[in-house]
């Protein structure tokens, strides 16, 4: 039995491998993330196949960032595919442009706050203002939600703080960087378990390698679901 609070990241190179993985997972998952890594490998075709032919929900993780007119046009193009979630950078002007692009559709615009692979040293290297990384994530989330985002992407370590924001009422919190108990962190630096992320206010968790690298991806997906509160 699937639980759409779990979003499985199909971080494989192309549509063929994506479909093969989805076949192996079967009904253990109902929600998939397709990201930039598969964009040139048929990612949109895979999204359409899984959505239209197999009835899955789709999170398209493109992290759009550009001038307003370009973001609006890009989101308008994506919105015609009847997908579920789309990411853009959490800058307020980007969020507002994305909302214009999706107007009249059910597509949810999720604003990226601070990537879960970053820590304070990375922010320093990127000339991001001084301060605690969790507080900066919280501030970016509040500004993105105030600009009209349907939800935010943040590490599970910030989920509780974001959920407590007045701007977060009725909004989605989606947390990558989730690792089942005992799993390696990989390139993620701000992680938590599935149980902790949902308990702290996340609506959806994104899990990739612990599932798609498993010998039995369906069993791995079910094991993650079993950890959810």
C-alpha positions, 0 to 999 in steps of 0.5 A: 500500500502506498502513501503519497507523503513519500515522494520517490526521487527518480534520480536515474539518467533517462526515461528507460531506466526511470520506467524500469525503476517505477515498474520495480517499485510498482504500487509501493509508491504513488508520487515521484520526483523527476529532476534536472538530472533527467531533463535531457534524458526524457524527463518530461516524457517520463513525467507524462507517462507516469502521470497520464498512463499510470496515475502517479503524482509528479513533482517536477524539480526544475528549480527555475531561476531567471528574469520574471518574464522567462520564469513566467513563460517556462512555468506556463509551458510546464503547467500544460502537462497537468503535473502536481508540483514544480520548484522555483527558487524562493526569491519573491520576484521568481515566486510571483512570476511563477504564480502568473505562469501557472494561473488557472491550473492546479500546479503547485509552486514550491519555493526552494529555500536553502539546498539541503546539501549546503551548510554555513561554509557553503553560504559563506563561499556563495556570499550569502549574508552571515547568520544561522543557516536555519534562521536564513532558511526560515526567513526565505521561507516566510518571504516566499510564502508571502509572495504567493508560493503554494509551499516550500522546499526545506531541510527536515531540520527546519520543518518545525520552525517553518510550520510555526510561521503564520505564512505557512498556514495551509501551505505545503512543506516538502523535505528532501534530505530525509534518510531512513534510520541507518542510511548513509547521509550521502551528499546531504548535510541537514538530514532527519528520519522520515518519522522526524520530518513528518512529526515536525510538520512536513507534508511530504518527504523526498527519498532517493538513493535509499530506495532506488539503490536498494536491491528491492526498491519496492521493499525499501519504499514500504520500509520508509512508509512504515517509519511514518507516524 
